[in-house]
Amino acid sequence: MYRILIAEDDDGIREELTLLLKANGYAVVDAPPYDLALLDVNLPEESGFETCRKLKSKNPAPVIFLTARESAEDELIGFGVGADDYIKKPYNSSVLLMRISRLLKSQTNTAFTKNSVTLDLSAMTVSRGDKSAELTKNETRILLCLMQNALCTKEKLLEELWNTGLYVDENTLYVNVNRLRDKLKSIGAGDFIKTVRGVGYKI
């Protein structure tokens, strides 16, 4: 049973969401662990944007903003801090359930293998044979991008890293790629990432 975390300051809406989710086979929680989070932007103790950033730094599970904040700027900030979807109130129950289901299904594949190297998103590790190494969040994003695309330009990788909510420049990208290469070398895959001069990287 999937666990849905709800952070909502309106008791009536929270109760409405709880009943809807439970009626559709989900468990509702107010603390980790969870498989997906529903956040309002206007929370009593801190901004939902800050809450999202903190949640994403600890758990890659999807986050949906469910809020009355309608401006394009708020929506952009929401995606900028790592949200996977942004739904404006009043919401349609069927649409909300469909989007929740879509995001949860997208999380079922948490391991990617290419050229005998496996990236485990949930554990944030890379392995080859019986050797493995732990990755940082940025290293995980870079390796995932490379495994999902024939070529990752520097611009695309910078965009992926920017989604962490932190400012990232090319020097930061180079440092992360070099650290990732060192970890790949430690598991016997030192030549896994190839540089495409002036463009980016590929496997």
N, C-alpha and C positions, 0 to 999 in steps of 0.2 A: 504494500500500500504506500503510495507516494505521500510525503509529508509536505504540507504547504505552510510556510511561515507568513503570518499576517501582521503588518505593522500599520495600524490605522487608528487615528485619534478619535474618530466618531464611533461611539459605542453601537449606535443603530446600524451603521454600515458594516461594522465588524461582525455583528451578530448575523446580519443578512448574508455576508460572505461565508461565514462559518456554516450556516445551514445549507447554503448552495453547494459548497464543496463537499461536505459530509454526505449530502444526498447523492453526490456523483462519485462516491467511493474514495474520497481523499481524507487523509487525517490532517487536522489543523493543529499547529504548534505555535508557541510564542517564543521559542528559543531553539538554537541548534540542537541536534542535527536536523536538516531540512533538505528537500529536493528542489524546491522553488520558493521564491519569496515574492509576496505582494506588498508593495510599499506605497504609502501616501507621501507626498512631498512635504506637507505641513504636519510635522510631528511635534509633540510637546517639548521634548528635551533637546533635540537637534534636528537639523534639516534632513529630509529624506535622502537628499543627494549625498550628504556625508555618511548617512547610514548605509547607503548602497555601496559607496566606496569602501567602507570598512568590511562589509559582508563579502564583497568580491575579492578583497585582499586575502581572505581566509578560506573562501569556498567558491569554486567555479560554477556553482548551481545558478540557473537562470533567475533573473530579477525582472519583475514587471512593475512599472509605476502605474498606479491606479489613482488618479488625482483629478481635482477640479481645476488645477492650473492649466490653462489652455494656450498660453503663449508659445510661439515657435521657439523662443529663446529658452524657456524652461524645458521644452522637449529636447532641444539640442544638448543642454546641460545634462539632462537625464541620460542620454546615450553616451555623452562624454565621460560620465563617471562609471560607465559599465553596464547600464541597463540593457536588457535584451528586447524589451517592448515598452511602449508608453501608451496607456489607454486613458481616455478622458471620461470623467463622470459627467452625466449619468451613463453607466455602462450597460451594454446589452449582455445578459447572462449567457446566452448561447455563444456569442462571439468571445466572451472572456474564457469560457470553458474550452472552446476550440483552440484559442491561443495558448492556454496553459498546456493542453494536450500536445500541441505541436512542439512546444519548447521542451517538454519532458521527453518526448520521443527522440528529439535531436540529441539528448544527453545519453541515450542508451549506448552509443558507440563511444567509449572513452579511451580506446586503445587503437593506435595506428601503427602499422608496420610497413616499412619500405626498405628494401635491400638488406634484410635481416636485422634491421634496427627497429625497436619498438618504443613508441612514446605512449606512456600511460598518463592521461590527463588527470584522472582522479588522484593518483599518487604523486603526480608531478615528477616522474622518473623517466630515464631513458635507459634501455637495456639492449644487450646483444649477447646471445648465448647465456652464460651464467654470470655475466658481469652487468652491473647497473650503476647509475649515478643519479643523485638528486639534482633537480633543476629549480631555478628561481622561476617566478611567474613570467618574467620577460623572456627568459630562455625557452620556456615552454611555448609561449606565443610564437616565437621565431621558428622553432622547430615544427610546430603545427602548420604554420604558413607554408614552410618548405615542403612538408609532406603532402599538402593538399593542392599544391600548384606546381606546374612545370618550371616556373621561374617566379621568384619574388623580387620585385624591384626594391630599391632602397626606400622609395616613397611609400610603397605598400607596407613594408615592415615598420616604418616610422609611424604610419597610421595605426597599425596593429598595437604598437607599444603605447601610442598616445591614448588609446582606449583605457589604459590603466588610470587615467586622470592625472598623470604626471607629464611635465614637459620633457620631451626627448629630442636631442639633436643627433646629428650624424656620428659625432664622437661617441655618444652613449651607445648607439647602435653597434659601432665597431667593437667597443669593449664587450658588449653582450655576446656578439657573434664569436669573438675570440675566446671568451670563457666557455661558450657552448662547444666550440671546437676542442678545447682542452678536455672537457668532460667526455666528449665522444672519443677522443684519443685514448682516454683512460679505460674505455670498454672495448678498445680494439677497432674503432671506426674513425680513425684520424682523418681520412680523406672523404668522409661522408658529405661534407658541405663544400661545394665548389664556387669560387668567385667568378662572376661574369663581369669583367672589367668595365667600369663606368656605368653599369646597369644595376647589378644586385647580386643575388645568390641563387643557386639551384642545387639539387641533390644529384 
